[in-house]
């Protein structure tokens, strides 16, 4: 695959050390009092999250917080990055330092002013610790190089521009899997700028750089994660008409077998609004899946074990620290809660 590189304005690069976010409540001194948030639906939850665990609000004041990722392979290791999609920015949180602006623009570099969900959404890191951004506005996935440049990893499939890459995950062999719904368009599914008539799940091969469509069965694929043994790929579908989590068997060649329904949230009407969104997996294969009620803890066999309730709609989550702390982005806020488990990869 032909790799393109984009050099963006130096004045806007990597300003984490000098610019504080303009949120009125972004610092460590503004943390909200801890509150109990764990709902136990199955006894197995007790080994995963303590019933006495508290949800701590670390910062607030964002337009729509998303895409948290823990950075552990850098000279400044030990911090969290997350996105504010409408603000077209990436924020950095570090214990004892609070919130700082890390990157702006993050997902839209066009010269024509626009609104909507234009910034980066999901964030991840590759094996070398380089940040990878799913860019809504620019409709591509890019990697941030050590010198700050962006390398375009995926932008077109069969000559057509992607919709708006949403979330991505790396397999241990370096292959990248990602979802491509339409949330970056101002008019969503009906936007005339669309070049594809479907929302796909794709794989970018590390071996030859080729982009492959794995499935276009899902209406609005969103969060994505592997089981610890990489034999299963989980994909959230954020369609309110069929709000579900699917499990796909991963074949030896990296393609996917027929999906099966893992859990269905379509009729969880007793819970606050929130469709399946970002998700992560712990080292035992349990899913921490944002959606109705907050973060739903789902066993590998599809049983809802319990919930971590958030005040507002939960969008995504990520394990950080030593792997036992779960960071949650929910609407305008960033939270954390300590668990008894650890995220896969820690």
C-alpha positions as CSV (number, residue, x, y, z in Angstrom):
1,X,0.0,0.0,0.0
2,X,1.2,3.5,-0.8
3,X,1.9,5.3,2.5
4,X,1.2,9.0,2.5
5,X,2.6,11.4,5.0
6,X,1.0,14.6,6.3
7,X,3.0,17.3,8.1
8,X,0.8,19.5,10.1
9,X,1.5,22.8,11.7
10,X,4.3,22.7,14.3
11,X,2.6,25.3,16.4
12,X,-0.2,22.8,17.0
13,X,1.9,19.7,17.6
14,X,2.5,17.9,20.9
15,X,1.7,20.9,23.2
16,X,1.1,18.7,26.2
17,X,3.8,20.3,28.2
18,X,2.6,23.9,27.8
19,X,-1.1,24.2,27.2
20,X,-3.8,23.5,29.8
21,X,-7.3,22.7,28.7
22,X,-9.8,25.5,29.0
23,X,-12.2,23.3,31.0
24,X,-13.3,24.9,34.3
25,X,-12.9,21.5,36.0
26,X,-10.0,19.8,34.5
27,X,-7.4,19.6,37.3
28,X,-6.7,17.1,40.0
29,X,-7.9,19.5,42.6
30,X,-11.4,19.5,41.1
31,X,-12.0,15.8,41.5
32,X,-15.6,15.0,42.5
33,X,-16.3,13.1,45.7
34,X,-16.2,9.4,45.1
35,X,-19.5,7.6,44.7
36,X,-20.7,4.0,44.7
37,X,-21.5,2.9,41.2
38,X,-21.3,-0.9,41.0
39,X,-24.5,-2.9,40.3
40,X,-24.0,-6.7,40.8
41,X,-26.2,-9.0,38.8
42,X,-24.1,-12.2,39.0
43,X,-21.8,-13.4,41.8
44,X,-18.9,-13.7,39.3
45,X,-18.7,-9.9,39.3
46,X,-17.2,-9.9,42.8
47,X,-14.0,-11.3,41.5
48,X,-13.8,-8.5,38.8
49,X,-15.0,-5.4,40.5
50,X,-15.5,-4.9,44.2
51,X,-19.0,-4.0,45.3
52,X,-17.4,-1.2,47.3
53,X,-15.4,0.2,44.4
54,X,-16.0,3.9,43.8
55,X,-16.3,5.9,40.6
56,X,-14.1,9.0,40.7
57,X,-14.7,11.9,38.3
58,X,-11.3,13.2,37.2
59,X,-12.3,16.0,34.9
60,X,-15.3,17.5,33.2
61,X,-16.3,20.2,30.7
62,X,-15.9,18.5,27.3
63,X,-18.2,18.4,24.4
64,X,-18.1,14.6,23.9
65,X,-15.2,12.7,25.4
66,X,-14.1,9.5,23.7
67,X,-11.3,7.2,22.7
68,X,-9.2,6.7,25.9
69,X,-5.9,4.9,25.6
70,X,-3.2,4.4,28.2
71,X,0.3,5.3,27.1
72,X,3.0,3.1,28.6
73,X,5.7,3.0,25.9
74,X,7.1,6.6,25.7
75,X,9.6,8.8,27.5
76,X,6.6,10.3,29.3
77,X,4.9,7.0,30.0
78,X,2.1,6.6,32.5
79,X,-0.6,8.8,31.2
80,X,-4.0,8.7,29.5
81,X,-4.9,10.2,26.2
82,X,-8.6,10.7,25.2
83,X,-10.4,12.7,22.5
84,X,-13.0,15.5,22.5
85,X,-14.5,14.8,19.1
86,X,-16.5,18.1,18.5
87,X,-13.5,20.1,19.7
88,X,-11.2,18.3,17.3
89,X,-8.7,17.7,20.1
90,X,-6.8,15.1,22.0
91,X,-6.4,15.6,25.8
92,X,-3.8,14.2,28.1
93,X,-4.4,13.3,31.8
94,X,-1.6,12.4,34.2
95,X,-1.9,11.7,37.9
96,X,-0.7,14.7,39.8
97,X,-0.8,17.0,36.7
98,X,-4.4,16.9,35.6
99,X,-5.5,17.7,32.1
100,X,-3.5,19.3,29.3
101,X,-4.1,19.8,25.6
102,X,-2.1,17.2,23.7
103,X,-3.1,17.7,20.1
104,X,-5.3,20.0,18.0
105,X,-6.4,19.4,15.3
106,X,-6.9,15.7,15.9
107,X,-9.2,14.5,13.1
108,X,-10.1,17.3,10.7
109,X,-7.5,19.4,9.0
110,X,-9.7,20.9,6.3
111,X,-9.8,24.6,5.7
112,X,-13.6,24.9,5.4
113,X,-15.1,25.4,8.9
114,X,-17.5,22.6,9.9
115,X,-19.2,21.3,13.0
116,X,-20.4,17.9,14.1
117,X,-18.2,15.0,15.2
118,X,-15.2,16.1,13.2
119,X,-12.2,15.2,15.4
120,X,-10.5,12.0,16.2
121,X,-12.6,9.3,17.8
122,X,-10.9,6.0,18.8
123,X,-7.2,6.0,19.8
124,X,-4.9,3.0,20.1
125,X,-1.2,2.3,20.0
126,X,0.9,0.0,17.9
127,X,3.5,-2.5,19.0
128,X,6.1,0.3,18.9
129,X,4.0,2.5,21.1
130,X,3.0,5.0,18.4
131,X,-0.3,6.7,18.7
132,X,-2.9,5.7,16.0
133,X,-6.0,7.9,15.5
134,X,-9.3,7.2,13.9
135,X,-10.1,10.5,12.2
136,X,-13.7,11.3,11.6
137,X,-13.3,14.6,9.6
138,X,-10.5,13.5,7.4
139,X,-12.1,10.0,7.0
140,X,-8.9,8.0,7.5
141,X,-6.7,6.3,10.1
142,X,-3.3,7.9,10.8
143,X,-0.2,7.0,12.9
144,X,1.7,9.7,14.7
145,X,5.4,9.4,14.2
146,X,8.0,10.3,16.8
147,X,8.7,13.6,15.0
148,X,5.0,14.5,15.1
149,X,4.1,13.7,11.4
150,X,1.1,11.7,10.5
151,X,1.4,8.6,8.3
152,X,-1.9,7.6,6.6
153,X,-2.5,3.9,7.3
154,X,-6.0,3.6,5.7
155,X,-8.0,6.0,3.7
156,X,-9.7,4.2,0.7
157,X,-11.0,0.8,-0.1
158,X,-11.3,-0.2,-3.8
159,X,-10.9,3.5,-4.7
160,X,-13.7,4.8,-2.5
161,X,-13.1,6.9,0.6
162,X,-13.9,5.4,3.9
163,X,-16.9,6.7,5.9
164,X,-15.4,7.9,9.2
165,X,-13.2,5.3,11.0
166,X,-14.4,5.0,14.5
167,X,-12.4,2.5,16.6
168,X,-9.4,0.2,16.0
169,X,-7.5,-2.6,17.6
170,X,-4.2,-4.3,16.8
171,X,-3.6,-8.0,16.7
172,X,-0.3,-9.3,18.0
173,X,1.0,-9.9,14.5
174,X,0.6,-6.2,13.7
175,X,-2.7,-6.4,11.7
176,X,-5.1,-3.6,12.5
177,X,-8.8,-4.2,12.6
178,X,-11.2,-1.2,12.6
179,X,-14.9,-0.2,12.3
180,X,-16.1,2.4,9.8
181,X,-19.6,3.8,10.6
182,X,-20.9,7.2,9.5
183,X,-20.8,9.3,12.7
184,X,-18.3,11.7,11.3
185,X,-20.7,12.9,8.6
186,X,-22.9,15.8,9.3
187,X,-26.0,13.9,8.0
188,X,-25.0,10.5,9.1
189,X,-26.2,7.6,7.0
190,X,-27.9,9.9,4.5
191,X,-24.9,12.2,3.9
192,X,-24.3,12.8,0.2
193,X,-20.6,12.8,0.7
194,X,-20.6,9.0,1.4
195,X,-18.9,6.9,-1.2
196,X,-19.7,3.5,0.3
197,X,-23.2,2.3,0.7
198,X,-22.3,0.1,3.8
199,X,-20.5,0.4,7.1
200,X,-17.7,-2.1,7.2
201,X,-15.3,-3.8,9.5
202,X,-11.8,-3.9,7.9
203,X,-8.4,-5.4,8.4
204,X,-5.2,-3.7,7.4
205,X,-2.5,-6.3,6.9
206,X,0.9,-5.7,8.5
207,X,2.5,-8.1,6.0
208,X,1.6,-6.4,2.7
209,X,-0.3,-3.2,3.7
210,X,-3.5,-4.4,2.0
211,X,-6.9,-3.3,3.2
212,X,-9.5,-6.0,3.4
213,X,-13.3,-5.8,4.0
214,X,-14.1,-8.4,6.6
215,X,-17.8,-7.8,6.9
216,X,-20.5,-5.3,5.9
217,X,-23.3,-7.1,7.8
218,X,-23.5,-4.6,10.6
219,X,-25.5,-1.4,10.3
220,X,-23.4,0.8,12.6
221,X,-20.3,-1.1,13.8
222,X,-18.6,0.7,16.7
223,X,-16.3,-0.5,19.5
224,X,-13.9,-3.4,18.7
225,X,-11.7,-5.7,20.7
226,X,-10.0,-9.1,20.7
227,X,-10.4,-11.9,23.2
228,X,-7.1,-12.4,25.1
229,X,-6.3,-15.4,22.9
230,X,-7.2,-13.5,19.7
231,X,-9.5,-16.3,18.7
232,X,-12.6,-14.0,18.9
233,X,-13.2,-10.5,17.7
234,X,-15.9,-8.5,19.5
235,X,-17.8,-5.7,17.7
236,X,-20.4,-3.4,19.2
237,X,-23.3,-2.4,17.0
238,X,-24.7,1.0,18.1
239,X,-27.9,0.8,16.1
240,X,-30.8,1.7,18.5
241,X,-33.0,-0.7,16.5
242,X,-30.6,-3.6,17.1
243,X,-28.2,-2.5,19.9
244,X,-26.0,-5.6,20.3
245,X,-22.5,-7.0,20.7
246,X,-21.4,-9.6,18.2
247,X,-18.6,-12.2,18.5
248,X,-16.8,-13.3,15.4
249,X,-14.4,-16.3,15.3
250,X,-11.1,-15.3,13.9
251,X,-9.7,-17.7,11.3
252,X,-6.0,-18.6,11.0
253,X,-5.7,-16.3,7.9
254,X,-7.1,-13.3,9.9
255,X,-10.5,-13.3,8.3
256,X,-13.7,-13.8,10.2
257,X,-16.1,-16.6,10.5
258,X,-19.9,-16.2,10.9
259,X,-20.9,-13.9,13.7
260,X,-23.0,-14.9,16.7
261,X,-24.9,-12.7,19.1
262,X,-23.1,-12.2,22.4
263,X,-25.5,-9.9,24.2
264,X,-28.5,-7.8,23.2
265,X,-29.2,-4.4,24.8
266,X,-32.0,-3.4,22.5
267,X,-34.7,-3.9,25.1
268,X,-32.8,-2.9,28.2
269,X,-35.4,-0.2,28.6
270,X,-35.0,0.1,32.4
271,X,-31.5,1.5,31.9
272,X,-30.6,5.1,30.9
273,X,-30.1,5.8,27.2
274,X,-26.9,4.6,25.6
275,X,-26.2,2.3,22.7
276,X,-23.3,-0.2,22.6
277,X,-20.1,1.9,22.0
278,X,-16.5,1.4,23.0
279,X,-15.3,-1.7,24.7
280,X,-12.3,-3.4,26.2
281,X,-11.5,-6.9,27.4
282,X,-9.7,-8.0,30.6
283,X,-7.1,-10.8,30.8
284,X,-9.9,-13.3,31.6
285,X,-11.9,-12.5,28.6
286,X,-14.6,-10.4,30.3
287,X,-15.9,-7.5,28.3
288,X,-16.2,-4.0,29.7
289,X,-18.7,-2.6,27.2
290,X,-20.1,0.9,27.3
291,X,-23.8,1.3,26.5
292,X,-27.0,1.2,28.4
293,X,-26.5,2.1,32.1
294,X,-22.8,2.9,31.8
295,X,-20.1,0.2,31.5
296,X,-21.6,-3.3,31.2
297,X,-19.5,-6.2,32.4
298,X,-20.2,-9.2,30.2
299,X,-18.7,-12.7,30.5
300,X,-17.1,-14.4,27.5
301,X,-20.2,-16.6,27.3
302,X,-22.5,-13.5,27.0
303,X,-23.9,-13.2,30.6
304,X,-24.4,-9.7,31.9
305,X,-22.5,-9.8,35.3
306,X,-23.2,-6.3,36.3
307,X,-22.7,-2.6,35.5
308,X,-20.6,0.3,36.5
309,X,-23.1,3.1,36.4
310,X,-22.1,6.6,35.2
311,X,-24.0,9.8,35.6
312,X,-24.2,10.4,31.9
313,X,-23.9,8.3,28.7
314,X,-20.7,6.2,28.7
315,X,-18.8,6.3,25.4
316,X,-15.7,4.3,25.9
317,X,-13.2,2.9,28.4
318,X,-9.6,1.8,28.7
319,X,-7.5,0.0,31.3
320,X,-4.5,1.9,32.6
321,X,-1.8,2.2,35.3
322,X,-0.8,-1.4,36.2
323,X,-3.8,-2.6,34.2
324,X,-6.3,-2.7,37.1
325,X,-7.7,0.9,36.8
326,X,-10.5,1.4,34.3
327,X,-10.8,4.9,32.8
328,X,-14.2,5.8,31.4
329,X,-15.2,8.7,29.1
330,X,-18.8,9.6,29.5
331,X,-20.4,12.5,27.8
332,X,-18.5,15.6,29.1
333,X,-16.5,13.8,31.8
334,X,-13.5,11.5,32.5
335,X,-13.8,8.9,35.3
336,X,-11.8,6.1,36.8
337,X,-12.6,3.1,38.9
338,X,-10.3,0.5,40.4
339,X,-10.9,-3.2,39.6
340,X,-9.8,-6.6,40.8
341,X,-8.9,-7.7,37.3
342,X,-6.4,-6.3,34.8
343,X,-6.8,-5.5,31.2
344,X,-5.7,-7.8,28.4
345,X,-2.1,-7.0,27.6
346,X,-1.1,-5.8,31.1
